Amino acid sequence: MKRSVFLFEMALLGTIVTIVSCSKLNHKLPVVLTKENTLGNEDYYYWYNGEKVTISISGEYFNVYGDPQKSSTIREYCESHSLILDSNTVTSDALTMFKVNSTATKTESDFSYSKLAAELKEDGSGVKVFPVVNRVNGAPIETSHLFYVKLMGENNYAKLKEFADGTGTKIVSDIDYMPGWYVLSMENSVFDNSIQASNYYMESGLFEKVDPAFIFDFQPSVTVNDVGFNSQWGLKNTQYSGYDINVESAWNLSKGKNVSVAVVDTGIDSNHPDLKGNLTYHNYNSMTSSTSYRFNNLKPHGTHVSGIIAAMADNTIGIAGVAPESMLMDVYHDLSASKTATLELAGGINWAWANGADIINCSWGDHGGEFNSLHSSLLEEAILNAIQSGRNHKGAIVIFAAGNSGGVLDYPGNFDERILTVGAIGKTGHPSDFSAFGNRLDVVAPGESILSTLPGGFTEFMSGTSMAAPMVSGIAALILSINPQLNGQDVIRIIELTSNKINPGGDFYYGDVYFKDSGEWNEHLGYGLVNAARAVLYANTSANVSLSNGGGSLSLVSQSGAFVSMSQGYVYSNSLSDKTYYVSVNNLSGDDYQYFWQVFPYQNGYTVGPRITTVYGQSAILELPEGMTRNTSYMIRCCVFEGDRLIGAPSFNLYVN
């Protein structure tokens, strides 16, 4: 039975992986991980971020590298154990995953993995056998002959070369945009597999990081006066009011101009009439490390995602994107499981931020979701590079789909809190049945029956957190277009703070939790449903504002005639004690106000450091937080909302000497 990926239609994996059933065997395979020990379905470990992580090696699956038909040992084994091989699916560079039938009746003495591994070394075929790692929440994860290492210092290549020569390891290549990282192969080395090899390298003390190159199964998170705008309920929900992203009001201020969104996905149809005007010249094929490729019409996922972000508006055809004047960067990967998938996706993400991407949309993930035992240090470092170094060190905004498991969140979108992870809701506001949830879920957006672009000039409906994530990428583009000086984490914080605390059916409770700091949160809805209009208004605090500094107080008058003022109380320039700021709201009939306080270092009109605090709630009083330092300028800002309407955003500059 061939493994496959469901992507609007069934498509073969780039690297062919065959599961072969072995009948009449009742035995768990021992897996040789060192020359001294054999393990069968036992705990083992690999190195991640300087620590040993325990893993469980499968006693049911193992991988053969190479063409099994070329090995007399494998042929004899298949014959004696009634294995079935489809030679049409095997290539010289294939990984073939064998499965032992758990209902088989042969005794343990009838089969020995360690004996098979030893015999393969002697038969001259070059065929090798590798372990497979168990997971609780997903299919087992394979390994291959490849692994990755990072030098302790960028100039220590000579040590790597000496170490590789001494173990028979091949240095395949360095890794673009990731100084110090190298691809290695243990194919003709003293090692039995990549886990053993990477552990040996790490334990030498000569390397900063290693990555055994687990073969994660990254898949798209999808189930399967613009003429289509009335069908875009995620932008304007006329049937169930309040359960859309409220984007039309945001378009009065921003449509995403001068913002680039990289779509790391299955490619974009550059000839689609609703997209071709919004494509940059910077495009990349992460599978070949080149800037050109031929688009595959059978891979519609990336085109659909791209239309949600940036389909052109007011052109009388198709649909409208959330940020219809933003620009799309096509970063191609076919999102099939292969031994180099993590390497390629890391390369695509690195290329994107290094070539000017402001936002990186990743509507994919490993659907197993069990991230706390299996990691790719290489891929994670690429994502963190984007978050920390993108946009000239302001930080790119990296957005991942939560995943469609209906359970734990997909990897790698769940490994770091600085990623914005997006779940999906349906038209009635309820979380989608397929939408993953948990501690790293940040916000939700519409993700069921979402109309968007398809290759060939078409449009079609798709469902999945794959569709929700680009909604949020579009909102991020609207924010950056109106306030490009914001750092990436501030953009994420604005999206979180301004989300609506939807509660369809009264079934969802939002509360304060210690691991989230942008207000009340729910494990199925995050901070709530994203609100484009509120987020853009929040980012555009200079809009419609007249400021005056009146000896310690700051005031503004909004267009509606409401008066908002901020006053400074009990401030001493040489002391940080007893400093309190107040906001008063006058000339309004309502009294249901929300206050978003921020304190951050400020210089020459820009924020120059991380926020000292952000407080969300009903309080119009802020006590200055700990962590402020002397000889530093700060901006204290409070955005006041009545429902979705921004009443005002007074701010006060304070110098602490």
LOVOTI-573966 format. One record per residue (C-alpha): residue in three letters; x, y, z. Coordinates in steps of 0.25 Angstrom, whole numbers, padded with zeros to 4 digits, always signed. Each point is the difference from the previous one (the first is absolute). Layout:
ALAXYZ/...
end
This chain:
MET+0000+0000+0000/LYS+0006+0013-0004/ARG+0001+0012+0009/SER-0007+0012-0005/VAL-0003+0014+0003/PHE-0015+0006-0002/LEU+0001+0013-0007/PHE-0013+0003-0007/GLU+0003-0013-0007/MET+0009-0011+0003/ALA+0015+0002-0004/LEU+0012-0009+0001/LEU+0011+0004+0009/GLY+0013+0006-0006/THR+0008-0011+0007/ILE-0008-0013-0002/VAL-0002-0007+0013/THR-0006-0014+0000/ILE-0006-0008+0012/VAL+0002-0015-0002/SER-0009-0009+0008/CYS+0007-0012+0006/SER-0010-0011+0002/LYS+0001-0012+0010/LEU+0010+0007+0009/ASN-0002+0003+0015/HIS+0012+0007+0004/LYS+0005+0014+0003/LEU+0012+0004-0007/PRO+0013+0003+0007/VAL+0007+0013-0005/VAL+0015+0001+0001/LEU+0004+0014+0005/THR+0014-0003+0004/LYS+0010-0011-0003/GLU-0002-0005+0014/ASN-0015+0000+0002/THR-0012-0004-0006/LEU-0014+0007+0003/GLY-0014-0005-0003/ASN-0011+0010+0003/GLU+0009+0006+0011/ASP+0003+0014+0004/TYR+0012+0007-0006/TYR+0004+0015-0002/TYR+0005+0010-0009/TRP+0006+0014+0003/TYR-0009+0013-0001/ASN+0005+0014+0005/GLY+0011-0006+0008/GLU-0009-0011+0007/LYS-0003-0014-0002/VAL-0014-0003-0004/THR-0006-0014+0002/ILE-0006-0007-0012/SER-0006-0013-0002/ILE+0005-0008-0012/SER-0011-0008-0007/GLY+0000-0015+0000/GLU-0010-0001-0011/TYR+0006+0009-0011/PHE+0014+0001-0006/ASN+0005+0007-0012/VAL+0009-0005-0011/TYR+0008+0010-0008/GLY+0003-0004-0015/ASP-0007-0010-0009/PRO-0004-0012+0008/GLN+0000-0008-0013/LYS+0015+0002-0002/SER+0003-0007+0014/SER+0000-0015+0000/THR-0001+0001+0015/ILE-0013+0008-0001/ARG-0005-0010-0012/GLU+0002-0012+0009/TYR-0006+0007+0012/CYS-0013+0004-0008/GLU-0001-0014-0006/SER+0002-0007+0014/HIS-0010+0009+0007/SER-0010+0002-0011/LEU+0003+0015-0002/ILE-0007+0007-0012/LEU+0008+0010-0007/ASP-0005+0009-0012/SER+0013+0002-0008/ASN-0007+0011-0008/THR+0000+0009+0012/VAL+0015-0002+0004/THR+0011+0009-0006/SER+0015-0001+0003/ASP-0002+0012+0010/ALA-0013-0005+0007/LEU-0003-0002+0014/THR-0009-0013+0002/MET-0007-0001+0013/PHE-0003-0014+0004/LYS-0010-0004+0010/VAL-0001-0013+0008/ASN-0014-0005+0001/SER-0003+0000+0015/THR-0010-0012-0001/ALA+0011-0009-0006/THR+0002-0013+0006/LYS+0015-0003-0002/THR+0009+0000+0012/GLU+0011+0010+0004/SER+0011-0009-0005/ASP-0006+0000-0014/PHE+0004+0014-0002/SER+0012+0009+0005/TYR+0001+0015-0004/SER+0015+0000+0005/LYS+0003-0012-0009/LEU-0006+0007-0012/ALA+0007+0013+0003/ALA+0014-0008+0001/GLU-0003-0008-0012/LEU-0003+0012-0009/LYS+0014+0005+0004/GLU+0006-0012-0006/ASP-0008-0003-0013/GLY+0006+0012-0008/SER-0013+0006-0005/GLY+0002+0013+0007/VAL-0014-0001+0006/LYS-0002+0004+0014/VAL-0010-0001+0011/PHE-0004+0012+0009/PRO-0009+0001+0013/VAL-0014+0006+0001/VAL-0005+0009+0012/ASN-0013-0003+0006/ARG-0010+0012+0003/VAL-0012-0001+0009/ASN-0009+0010-0009/GLY+0005-0004-0014/ALA+0006-0009-0010/PRO+0014-0004+0004/ILE+0012+0009-0005/GLU+0010-0005-0009/THR+0015+0002-0001/SER+0010+0000-0011/HIS+0015+0001-0003/LEU+0000+0015+0002/PHE+0002+0008+0012/TYR+0004+0015+0003/VAL+0011+0006+0009/LYS+0003+0014+0005/LEU+0014+0004+0002/MET+0004+0006+0014/GLY+0006+0012-0008/GLU-0002+0004-0014/ASN+0015-0002-0003/ASN+0001-0014+0005/TYR-0002-0007-0013/ALA+0014-0007+0001/LYS-0005-0007+0013/LEU-0012-0005-0007/LYS+0008-0005-0012/GLU+0010-0007+0009/PHE-0012-0006+0008/ALA-0007-0004-0012/ASP+0012-0007-0007/GLY+0002-0007+0013/THR-0014-0007+0000/GLY-0002-0001-0015/THR-0011+0010+0000/LYS-0002+0008-0012/ILE-0001+0015+0000/VAL-0011+0002-0010/SER-0002+0016+0000/ASP-0001+0012+0009/ILE-0014+0006+0002/ASP-0003+0013-0007/TYR-0004+0012+0010/MET+0004-0009+0012/PRO+0015+0003+0003/GLY+0007-0012+0007/TRP-0011-0010-0004/TYR+0004-0012-0009/VAL-0007-0012-0006/LEU+0007-0013+0002/SER-0002-0015-0005/MET+0003-0012+0009/GLU-0002-0009-0012/ASN+0014-0006-0001/SER+0004+0003+0014/VAL+0003-0008+0013/PHE-0014+0004+0005/ASP-0013-0008-0002/ASN-0010+0011-0001/SER-0002+0015+0001/ILE-0004+0000+0015/GLN+0013-0007+0004/ALA+0008+0009-0009/SER-0006+0013+0005/ASN+0001-0004+0015/TYR+0015-0004-0003/TYR+0003+0014-0006/MET-0007+0007+0011/GLU+0007-0008+0011/SER+0013+0004-0005/GLY-0001+0014+0005/LEU+0004+0006-0013/PHE-0014+0004-0005/GLU-0010+0010+0004/LYS-0013-0008-0005/VAL-0003-0013-0007/ASP-0013-0004-0007/PRO-0002-0015-0004/ALA-0009+0005-0011/PHE-0013-0007+0003/ILE-0009-0001-0012/PHE-0012+0008+0005/ASP-0013-0001-0009/PHE-0003+0015-0002/GLN-0013+0001-0007/PRO-0009+0011-0003/SER-0010+0003+0011/VAL-0012-0001-0010/THR-0012-0009-0002/VAL-0006+0002-0012/ASN-0027+0098-0032/ASP+0008-0013+0000/VAL-0010-0011-0005/GLY+0004-0009+0012/PHE+0000+0010+0011/ASN-0014-0003+0005/SER+0005-0015+0002/GLN+0012+0004+0008/TRP-0007-0001+0014/GLY+0013+0001+0007/LEU+0001+0014-0004/LYS-0014+0004+0001/ASN-0010-0010+0007/THR-0014+0005-0003/GLN-0006-0013+0005/TYR+0006+0000+0014/SER+0004+0014+0004/GLY+0013+0002+0008/TYR+0007-0013-0005/ASP+0009+0006-0011/ILE+0013+0007+0000/ASN-0006+0014-0001/VAL+0009+0004-0011/GLU-0009+0010-0008/SER+0002+0012+0010/ALA+0015-0004+0000/TRP+0001+0003-0015/ASN-0003+0014+0002/LEU+0013+0002+0006/SER+0009-0011-0006/LYS+0000-0011-0011/GLY+0014-0005+0003/LYS+0008+0008-0010/ASN+0015-0001+0001/VAL+0000-0013+0008/SER+0005-0013-0005/VAL-0006-0013+0005/ALA+0008-0013-0003/VAL-0009-0012-0002/VAL+0008-0013+0003/ASP-0009-0010-0007/THR-0002-0008-0013/GLY+0002+0012-0009/ILE-0009+0011-0006/ASP-0006+0001-0013/SER+0007+0012-0006/ASN-0010+0001-0011/HIS-0013+0001+0008/PRO-0007+0013-0003/ASP-0003+0003+0014/LEU+0015-0002+0005/LYS+0009+0003-0011/GLY+0000+0015+0003/ASN+0004-0002+0014/LEU+0012-0010-0002/THR+0014+0005+0003/TYR+0012-0004-0009/HIS+0006-0007+0012/ASN-0004-0014+0000/TYR+0008-0013+0004/ASN+0000-0015-0002/SER+0004-0005+0014/MET+0001-0014-0005/THR+0011+0003-0011/SER+0005+0013+0007/SER-0002+0008-0012/THR-0008+0012-0004/SER-0008-0006-0011/TYR-0010-0012-0001/ARG-0012-0005-0009/PHE-0013+0001+0008/ASN-0008-0013+0001/ASN-0015+0002-0002/LEU-0002-0012+0008/LYS+0004+0006+0013/PRO-0011+0011+0002/HIS+0003+0002+0015/GLY+0010+0012-0001/THR-0009+0007-0010/HIS-0012-0001+0009/VAL+0008+0005+0012/SER+0006+0012-0008/GLY-0014+0004-0005/ILE-0005+0001+0014/ILE+0012+0010+0003/ALA+0001+0008-0012/ALA-0010-0002-0011/MET-0002+0013-0007/ALA-0013+0008+0004/ASP-0009+0009-0009/ASN+0004-0007-0013/THR-0014-0006-0003/ILE+0005-0014+0001/GLY+0002-0011+0010/ILE+0002+0004+0014/ALA+0006+0010+0009/GLY+0012-0003+0009/VAL+0001+0005+0015/ALA+0012+0009-0005/PRO-0003+0002-0014/GLU+0012+0009-0003/SER+0010-0008+0007/MET+0011-0008-0008/LEU+0002-0015+0000/MET+0013-0007+0000/ASP-0001-0014-0005/VAL+0009-0010+0008/TYR-0003-0013-0006/HIS+0000-0014+0007/ASP-0009-0012-0004/LEU-0002-0003+0015/SER+0003-0015-0002/ALA+0007-0008+0010/SER+0015-0002-0004/LYS+0013-0002+0007/THR+0004+0015-0004/ALA-0014+0006+0003/THR+0005+0007+0013/LEU+0012+0005-0007/GLU-0007+0006-0012/LEU-0011+0006+0008/ALA+0010+0007+0009/GLY+0007+0005-0012/GLY-0013+0006-0006/ILE-0003+0007+0013/ASN+0015+0005+0001/TRP-0001+0005-0014/ALA-0013+0007+0002/TRP+0004+0009+0012/ALA+0014+0002-0007/ASN-0007+0005-0012/GLY-0010+0010+0006/ALA-0012-0008+0005/ASP-0007+0008+0011/ILE-0010-0012+0003/ILE+0002-0014-0002/ASN-0012-0009-0002/CYS+0001-0015+0003/SER-0013-0007-0002/TRP+0006-0014+0003/GLY+0006-0009+0011/ASP+0002-0014+0004/HIS-0014-0005+0004/GLY+0005-0009+0011/GLY+0002+0012+0008/GLU+0008-0006+0011/PHE+0011+0010+0000/ASN+0005-0001+0014/SER+0009-0013-0003/LEU+0004+0002-0015/HIS+0006+0013-0005/SER+0008+0005-0012/SER+0010+0010+0006/LEU+0004+0004-0014/LEU-0015+0004-0004/GLU-0002+0007+0013/GLU+0012+0008-0001/ALA-0004+0005-0014/ILE-0014+0004+0006/LEU+0007+0008+0011/ASN+0010+0006-0009/ALA-0012+0006-0007/ILE-0007+0005+0013/GLN+0013+0006+0005/SER+0007+0005-0013/GLY-0011+0003-0010/ARG-0004+0014-0004/ASN+0014+0005+0004/HIS-0001-0006+0014/LYS-0014+0005+0002/GLY-0004-0014-0002/ALA-0009-0007-0010/ILE-0013-0005+0004/VAL-0001-0015-0001/ILE-0014-0006-0001/PHE-0003-0014+0001/ALA-0013-0008-0001/ALA-0004-0007+0012/GLY-0003-0013-0007/ASN-0012-0009-0003/SER+0002-0011+0010/GLY-0011+0004+0008/GLY+0010-0002+0012/VAL+0014+0005+0003/LEU+0006+0011-0008/ASP+0008-0003-0012/TYR+0016+0001+0000/PRO+0007+0009-0002/GLY-0010+0011+0002/ASN-0001-0004+0015/PHE+0015+0000+0004/ASP+0001+0015+0003/GLU-0009+0010+0006/ARG+0005+0011-0010/ILE-0007-0007-0011/LEU-0014+0004-0003/THR-0008-0013+0000/VAL-0014+0001-0006/GLY-0012-0009+0002/ALA-0013-0001-0008/ILE-0015+0003+0002/GLY-0012-0002-0008/LYS-0011+0010-0005/THR-0007-0001+0014/GLY+0012+0003+0008/HIS+0002-0013+0006/PRO+0014-0006-0001/SER+0001-0010-0012/ASP+0000-0014+0004/PHE+0013-0002-0008/SER+0008+0012+0007/ALA+0011-0004+0009/PHE+0001+0007+0014/GLY+0008+0001+0012/ASN+0010+0009+0007/ARG+0007+0006-0012/LEU-0013+0004-0007/ASP+0000+0015-0002/VAL-0013+0004-0008/VAL-0010-0005-0009/ALA-0005+0004-0014/PRO-0011-0005-0010/GLY+0005-0014-0005/GLU-0012-0007-0005/SER-0005+0001-0015/ILE+0009+0011-0003/LEU-0001+0005-0015/SER+0014+0003-0006/THR+0008-0001-0013/LEU+0004-0013-0007/PRO+0009-0003-0011/GLY-0005+0003-0014/GLY-0007+0013+0004/PHE-0011-0008+0008/THR-0005+0002+0014/GLU-0005-0011+0010/PHE-0004-0002+0014/MET+0010-0007+0009/SER+0000-0002+0015/GLY+0011-0001+0011/THR+0009+0007+0009/SER+0008+0002-0013/MET-0011+0010-0004/ALA+0000+0007+0014/ALA+0015+0003+0001/PRO+0000+0009-0013/MET-0011+0008+0005/VAL+0009+0004+0012/SER+0012+0002-0010/GLY-0009+0010-0007/ILE-0003+0008+0012/ALA+0014+0000+0004/ALA+0003+0006-0014/LEU-0011+0011+0003/ILE+0007+0003+0013/LEU+0014+0001-0006/SER-0005+0009-0012/ILE-0005+0010+0010/ASN+0011+0000+0010/PRO+0012-0007-0006/GLN+0009+0004+0012/LEU-0007-0010+0009/ASN+0009-0012+0004/GLY-0005-0014-0004/GLN-0004-0004+0015/ASP-0008+0013+0001/VAL-0008-0003-0012/ILE-0003-0014+0006/ARG-0004+0007+0013/ILE-0009+0010-0007/ILE-0007-0012-0007/GLU-0002-0007+0013/LEU-0004+0012+0008/THR-0011+0004-0010/SER-0006-0013-0002/ASN-0015-0002+0004/LYS-0003-0009+0011/ILE-0011-0007-0007/ASN-0008-0010+0008/PRO-0010-0008-0010/GLY-0011-0007+0008/GLY+0006+0005+0013/ASP+0009-0012+0001/PHE+0014+0006+0001/TYR+0007+0006+0012/TYR+0011+0010-0002/GLY+0010+0001+0012/ASP+0013+0005+0004/VAL+0011-0010-0001/TYR+0015+0001+0004/PHE+0005-0004-0014/LYS-0007+0011-0007/ASP+0002+0015+0001/SER-0010+0006-0010/GLY-0012-0001+0009/GLU-0011-0010+0002/TRP+0002-0013-0008/ASN-0007-0013-0003/GLU+0006-0013-0005/HIS-0009-0002-0012/LEU-0001+0015-0004/GLY+0013+0006+0005/TYR-0002+0015+0002/GLY-0012+0000-0009/LEU-0004+0003-0014/VAL+0009+0009-0007/ASN-0006+0014-0003/ALA+0007+0007-0012/ALA-0006+0014+0003/ARG+0003+0000+0014/ALA+0014-0004-0002/VAL+0003+0010-0011/LEU-0006+0011+0008/TYR+0009-0004+0012/ALA+0012+0000-0009/ASN-0004+0014-0006/THR+0000+0007+0013/SER+0004+0013-0007/ALA-0013+0000-0008/ASN-0010+0011+0002/VAL+0008+0005+0013/SER+0003+0014+0004/LEU+0010+0000+0012/SER+0004+0011+0009/ASN+0010-0001+0012/GLY-0006+0008+0012/GLY+0010-0001+0011/GLY-0002-0014+0003/SER-0012-0004-0007/LEU-0003-0005-0014/SER-0014+0001-0007/LEU-0006-0003-0014/VAL-0014+0002-0006/SER-0005-0011-0009/GLN-0008+0002-0013/SER-0013-0005+0008/GLY+0002+0012+0009/ALA+0003-0009+0012/PHE+0011+0006+0009/VAL+0011-0009+0006/SER+0011+0005+0008/MET+0012-0006+0008/SER+0005+0007+0012/GLN+0013-0002+0007/GLY-0001-0002+0016/TYR+0011+0001+0010/VAL+0012+0000-0009/TYR+0014+0003+0005/SER+0011+0001-0010/ASN+0010-0007+0009/SER-0009-0011+0006/LEU-0008-0011-0006/SER-0009-0002+0012/ASP-0014+0005+0001/LYS-0002+0002-0015/THR-0014-0002-0005/TYR-0007+0003-0013/TYR-0015+0002-0002/VAL-0009+0001-0012/SER-0013+0007+0000/VAL-0011-0002-0011/ASN-0011+0011-0001/ASN-0011+0004-0010/LEU-0004-0014-0002/SER-0013-0007+0004/GLY+0005-0014+0002/ASP+0009-0005+0011/ASP+0005-0013-0005/TYR+0015+0004-0003/GLN+0012-0009-0002/TYR+0014+0005+0003/PHE+0013-0004-0007/TRP+0012+0005+0008/GLN+0014-0001-0006/VAL+0013+0005+0006/PHE+0013-0001-0009/PRO+0013+0007-0002/TYR-0001+0011-0010/GLN+0010+0008-0008/ASN-0001+0009-0012/GLY-0014-0003-0003/TYR+0002-0015+0001/THR-0001-0012+0010/VAL+0015-0004+0002/GLY-0002-0012+0009/PRO-0010-0010+0005/ARG-0013+0004+0008/ILE+0002+0001+0014/THR-0015-0003+0002/THR-0013-0002-0007/VAL-0013+0000+0008/TYR-0014-0003-0005/GLY-0012+0002+0007/GLN-0011+0009+0006/SER+0010+0008+0008/ALA+0002+0015-0003/ILE+0012+0001+0009/LEU+0014-0005-0002/GLU+0010-0001+0011/LEU+0014+0000-0007/PRO+0006-0014+0000/GLU+0014-0005+0005/GLY+0011-0001-0010/MET+0001+0015-0004/THR+0014+0005+0000/ARG+0006+0014+0002/ASN+0005+0009-0011/THR-0010-0006-0009/SER-0012+0006-0008/TYR-0013-0008+0000/MET-0013+0001-0007/ILE-0013-0003+0009/ARG-0012-0002-0009/CYS-0014-0004+0002/CYS-0010-0004-0011/VAL-0014+0001+0004/PHE-0011-0008-0007/GLU-0015+0000+0001/GLY-0003-0013-0006/ASP+0007-0001-0014/ARG+0001+0016+0000/LEU+0013+0006+0003/ILE-0003+0012+0009/GLY+0014+0006+0001/ALA+0014-0004+0003/PRO+0007+0011+0008/SER+0015-0002+0004/PHE+0010+0007+0009/ASN+0015+0000-0002/LEU+0007-0001+0013/TYR+0015+0001+0003/VAL+0006-0006+0012/ASN+0012+0006+0005/
end
